[in-house]
Amino acid sequence: MSDRRYRRTVLASLGTAAATVLSGCISASSDNTNSGGSATSASGSTPAQTNSGSSGVIETAETVTTQTTTTLGQEQTITALRVSVTDASVDAIALRNSDGKEVVRNRLGTSTTTDFPLTERAAGTYDILAIQDGSIVDERSKTFERTYTVDDVAFVTEEGTDSNKMGYTEVKTTITNTGNLPVTIPYYNVHGDGPKPARAGSRAPIGDSEDDTKPMVPPGESQTLTSQTSPLAAVDYYYSCGGEQKTGMITFETKSGQKTTINLEYSLSGEKIKVGVLNSCTESEIHSWNVAESE
C-alpha cells in the first residue's frame, strides 16, 4: 500500500546543538530537559573534593528496565542507570555532567546498588562518581543518547456504522529507539490537506496501539503510535472519496522537547461510509512519505 522510496531515518540525538543533513538521514539536536544543578546537588550535598580516577570500586554501571512504585502507589516501568559498587563503605554515587556540575547524588546507606531514572535525563556524557568521606574514590564515564528511527507510516481502519465495511480514520507511525535513553512522545498531530486537519503547531495527545497512555519507548524497542483524533475522517457534507492526491504532515514532539515532521502524500477512494458520526472512505493509498526535519 505504501511507496517507501522516500523513507529516511531520523537520528534524533539530543546531545548536539544543530540539525545536520547527512546522506539521506536527518540528525537533530534538542533536549530541553534541565540537566540540573550546580556544584552543590539538589539535596544540598557538598561536592567531592578530589578525583582519584578509576580504582575498581564501581563494579557495574548499566542501563536497565525496572519496576518502581510512584508516589500514588502505582507500579511503573522505567529505564534507569544502575550502579553497583564493591565497597560497602562508599557513601554515595553522583552524576556529573560535561560542564563539571553535579546534577544528582544518591546516598547508598547499607546498599551497594542504586538506580538513577533516565526518563527525563538530558542526553550527553556523564561522569559516574563513587564518593566516600567527601572524596571521589572511583569514576567512570557514560554517554547517553536519545535517538530513534521512523520505520513505517500506515492508516488505521474502523468498522462502519451501518455495515461491516471498514473506513480509514486514523494514522499510525512505527518508531524504534536506537539510543540508550527512553523516548517519550506525548504529542502527535496530522495536519495539511487532511479532511480534518489540525492547526499547524497545535498539540494533540496520542495513544499507542493498545491504550491511550503516553507511550514511553525503552532503548532497543519499537512501538506503534496512533493518533487519538481521526484526521482521515470528517463530518463535512462535501467529504470526498474521489482519489484526489492530498498532502499532509505528521508531527511528533518528545517529552524532552524534540520535534520531528514527516511529509505525507496520500489519497482516499472507494465508497464513502459512516464511521460513528464521521464520513470515511473504504480505500486509501500512501503514495510517499519522508522525514522532513527534526529539531
C-alpha positions as CSV (number, residue, x, y, z in Angstrom):
1,M,0.0,0.0,0.0
2,S,2.9,2.4,0.7
3,D,5.7,3.6,-1.6
4,R,8.8,3.5,0.6
5,R,11.1,5.3,-1.9
6,Y,11.3,8.3,0.2
7,R,11.9,6.6,3.5
8,R,14.6,8.2,5.6
9,T,16.0,7.6,9.1
10,V,15.7,10.2,11.9
11,L,18.7,10.3,14.2
12,A,17.2,12.4,16.9
13,S,20.3,12.7,19.1
14,L,19.6,15.3,21.7
15,G,23.2,15.7,22.7
16,T,24.2,18.0,19.8
17,A,23.1,21.6,19.1
18,A,22.2,21.8,15.4
19,A,20.3,19.8,12.8
20,T,22.6,18.4,10.0
21,V,21.5,16.6,6.9
22,L,23.8,13.7,6.1
23,S,23.5,11.3,3.1
24,G,19.8,10.6,3.4
25,C,19.3,10.9,7.1
26,I,18.5,13.8,9.3
27,S,20.4,14.3,12.5
28,A,18.9,16.6,15.1
29,S,19.6,18.0,18.5
30,S,17.2,19.4,21.1
31,D,17.0,18.3,24.6
32,N,15.3,21.0,26.7
33,T,15.3,18.8,29.8
34,N,17.1,20.7,32.6
35,S,20.3,18.7,33.2
36,G,20.3,20.3,36.5
37,G,22.3,21.7,39.1
38,S,25.3,23.4,40.2
39,A,28.4,22.3,42.1
40,T,26.0,21.5,45.0
41,S,23.4,18.9,44.4
42,A,19.7,19.5,44.8
43,S,19.8,17.7,48.2
44,G,22.5,20.2,49.4
45,S,25.3,17.7,49.3
46,T,28.8,19.2,49.3
47,P,30.7,18.3,46.1
48,A,33.5,15.8,46.3
49,Q,36.9,17.4,46.5
50,T,39.3,15.0,44.9
51,N,39.4,12.7,41.9
52,S,41.4,9.6,42.3
53,G,40.5,8.1,38.9
54,S,39.4,4.5,38.3
55,S,40.1,2.2,41.2
56,G,37.6,-0.7,40.6
57,V,35.2,0.4,43.3
58,I,32.5,0.9,40.7
59,E,31.6,-2.7,39.7
60,T,28.9,-2.1,37.1
61,A,27.2,0.9,35.5
62,E,24.5,-0.3,33.1
63,T,21.1,0.8,31.7
64,V,18.3,-1.4,32.9
65,T,14.5,-1.6,32.6
66,T,13.0,-2.0,36.0
67,Q,9.8,-1.5,38.1
68,T,9.2,1.3,40.5
69,T,6.4,2.5,42.7
70,T,5.0,6.0,42.2
71,T,4.0,8.4,45.0
72,L,0.4,7.3,44.3
73,G,1.4,3.6,44.9
74,Q,1.2,2.6,41.2
75,E,3.7,0.2,39.6
76,Q,5.6,1.9,36.7
77,T,8.2,0.6,34.3
78,I,11.2,2.9,33.9
79,T,14.6,2.9,32.3
80,A,17.4,3.6,34.8
81,L,21.1,3.7,35.1
82,R,22.0,1.0,37.7
83,V,25.3,1.5,39.5
84,S,26.9,-1.1,41.8
85,V,30.0,-0.8,44.0
86,T,32.3,-3.4,45.6
87,D,33.0,-1.3,48.7
88,A,30.1,-1.1,51.2
89,S,31.8,1.9,52.9
90,V,31.1,4.1,49.8
91,D,28.7,6.9,51.0
92,A,27.0,7.9,47.7
93,I,27.0,7.8,43.9
94,A,26.8,11.0,41.9
95,L,26.4,12.0,38.3
96,R,28.4,15.0,36.9
97,N,27.6,16.5,33.5
98,S,30.0,17.6,30.8
99,D,30.1,21.1,32.4
100,G,31.6,19.7,35.5
101,K,28.4,20.2,37.6
102,E,27.0,17.5,39.8
103,V,23.4,17.0,38.7
104,V,22.2,14.3,41.1
105,R,23.5,12.3,44.1
106,N,22.1,9.1,45.6
107,R,23.0,8.1,49.1
108,L,23.7,4.4,49.4
109,G,23.1,3.7,53.1
110,T,23.6,0.0,53.6
111,S,23.1,-0.8,50.0
112,T,25.8,-1.2,47.3
113,T,23.5,-0.6,44.4
114,T,21.5,2.4,43.3
115,D,19.3,3.4,40.3
116,F,19.1,6.8,38.5
117,P,15.9,7.2,36.5
118,L,16.6,8.2,32.9
119,T,13.2,9.0,31.5
120,E,13.8,12.8,31.6
121,R,17.6,12.8,31.8
122,A,19.3,15.1,29.3
123,A,21.4,13.4,26.7
124,G,25.2,13.8,26.9
125,T,28.3,12.4,28.6
126,Y,28.2,12.0,32.4
127,D,30.9,11.1,35.0
128,I,29.7,8.5,37.5
129,L,31.4,9.2,40.8
130,A,31.8,6.9,43.8
131,I,32.1,9.2,46.9
132,Q,33.5,8.3,50.3
133,D,34.1,10.8,53.1
134,G,33.7,13.7,50.7
135,S,36.3,12.4,48.2
136,I,35.9,10.6,44.8
137,V,37.3,7.1,45.2
138,D,36.3,5.8,41.7
139,E,35.0,7.3,38.5
140,R,33.5,6.2,35.2
141,S,32.1,8.0,32.2
142,K,29.0,7.0,30.2
143,T,27.4,8.7,27.2
144,F,23.6,8.8,26.9
145,E,21.9,9.3,23.5
146,R,18.2,9.8,22.8
147,T,17.9,8.6,19.1
148,Y,15.2,6.8,17.1
149,T,14.2,5.8,13.6
150,V,10.9,6.3,11.9
151,D,10.2,2.9,10.4
152,D,6.7,3.0,8.9
153,V,3.6,5.1,8.3
154,A,0.2,3.5,7.8
155,F,-3.6,4.2,8.1
156,V,-6.0,2.6,10.6
157,T,-9.5,1.4,9.7
158,E,-12.7,1.2,11.8
159,E,-15.9,-0.6,11.1
160,G,-18.6,1.4,9.5
161,T,-21.8,2.3,11.5
162,D,-24.4,0.7,9.1
163,S,-22.3,-2.2,7.6
164,N,-19.2,-4.3,8.2
165,K,-17.2,-2.2,5.7
166,M,-14.0,-0.7,7.0
167,G,-13.3,3.0,6.7
168,Y,-9.9,4.7,7.1
169,T,-9.9,7.2,10.0
170,E,-6.5,7.4,11.8
171,V,-2.8,7.4,11.2
172,K,-0.2,5.3,12.9
173,T,3.6,5.5,12.8
174,T,6.2,3.0,14.0
175,I,9.4,4.1,15.6
176,T,12.4,2.3,17.0
177,N,14.5,3.6,19.9
178,T,18.1,3.3,18.7
179,G,19.7,5.1,21.7
180,N,20.2,4.3,25.3
181,L,17.7,6.8,26.8
182,P,13.9,6.3,26.7
183,V,11.9,8.2,24.2
184,T,8.5,9.6,25.4
185,I,6.2,11.1,22.7
186,P,3.1,12.7,24.3
187,Y,2.1,14.7,21.2
188,Y,1.3,13.6,17.7
189,N,-0.5,15.7,15.1
190,V,-1.6,15.2,11.5
191,H,-2.2,18.4,9.6
192,G,-2.3,19.7,6.0
193,D,-4.8,18.6,3.3
194,G,-6.5,16.0,5.5
195,P,-10.3,16.0,5.7
196,K,-10.0,17.0,9.3
197,P,-6.5,18.7,9.7
198,A,-5.2,20.0,12.9
199,R,-3.9,23.6,13.1
200,A,-0.2,23.8,12.3
201,G,1.7,24.0,15.6
202,S,-1.2,22.7,17.7
203,R,-0.8,19.7,20.1
204,A,-2.9,16.6,20.3
205,P,-2.3,13.7,22.7
206,I,-1.7,10.3,21.3
207,G,-2.2,6.7,22.4
208,D,-0.2,3.6,21.5
209,S,-1.8,0.7,19.6
210,E,-3.4,-0.7,22.8
211,D,-4.4,2.2,25.1
212,D,-4.4,5.9,25.5
213,T,-1.3,6.3,27.6
214,K,1.6,8.5,26.6
215,P,4.0,5.9,25.1
216,M,7.5,5.6,26.5
217,V,9.7,3.6,24.2
218,P,12.6,1.9,26.0
219,P,16.1,1.6,24.4
220,G,16.2,-1.1,21.7
221,E,12.4,-1.4,21.4
222,S,9.9,-0.4,18.8
223,Q,6.4,0.9,19.2
224,T,3.5,1.9,17.0
225,L,2.0,5.4,17.8
226,T,-1.6,6.0,16.8
227,S,-3.4,9.4,16.6
228,Q,-6.2,9.7,19.1
229,T,-8.1,12.0,16.7
230,S,-9.5,10.9,13.3
231,P,-7.6,13.1,10.8
232,L,-8.7,11.0,7.8
233,A,-12.5,11.3,8.6
234,A,-14.8,14.3,8.9
235,V,-18.4,15.3,9.3
236,D,-18.1,17.6,6.3
237,Y,-21.0,17.1,3.8
238,Y,-18.6,17.6,0.9
239,Y,-16.3,14.9,2.1
240,S,-14.8,13.2,-1.0
241,C,-13.6,9.7,-1.8
242,G,-12.6,10.6,-5.3
243,G,-9.0,9.6,-5.1
244,E,-7.5,13.2,-5.2
245,Q,-3.9,13.3,-4.1
246,K,-3.5,15.0,-0.8
247,T,-0.5,16.3,1.2
248,G,-0.2,16.3,4.9
249,M,2.3,16.4,7.7
250,I,2.7,14.3,10.8
251,T,4.5,15.9,13.7
252,F,6.0,14.3,16.8
253,E,7.0,16.2,19.9
254,T,9.0,14.3,22.5
255,K,8.8,15.0,26.2
256,S,12.3,16.3,26.1
257,G,11.4,18.9,23.5
258,Q,12.5,17.4,20.2
259,K,10.1,17.9,17.2
260,T,10.0,15.8,14.1
261,T,8.0,16.3,10.9
262,I,7.0,13.7,8.3
263,N,5.7,14.8,4.9
264,L,2.9,12.6,3.6
265,E,1.3,12.2,0.1
266,Y,-1.8,10.0,0.0
267,S,-5.3,9.6,-1.5
268,L,-8.7,8.3,-0.2
269,S,-11.0,6.5,-2.6
270,G,-13.7,3.8,-2.8
271,E,-17.0,4.1,-1.1
272,K,-18.0,6.8,1.4
273,I,-19.3,5.3,4.6
274,K,-20.2,6.4,8.1
275,V,-17.9,5.6,11.0
276,G,-19.8,6.8,14.0
277,V,-20.8,10.4,13.1
278,L,-17.9,10.8,10.7
279,N,-17.6,10.2,6.9
280,S,-14.8,7.8,5.8
281,C,-13.5,6.1,2.7
282,T,-13.2,2.3,2.2
283,E,-9.9,2.6,0.2
284,S,-6.7,4.5,0.7
285,E,-3.1,4.7,-0.6
286,I,0.0,6.3,0.8
287,H,2.0,7.4,-2.3
288,S,5.1,8.6,-0.4
289,W,6.4,9.8,3.0
290,N,9.7,11.2,4.2
291,V,11.1,12.7,7.3
292,A,11.3,16.5,6.6
293,E,13.0,17.8,9.7
294,S,14.0,17.2,13.2
295,E,14.7,19.9,15.7
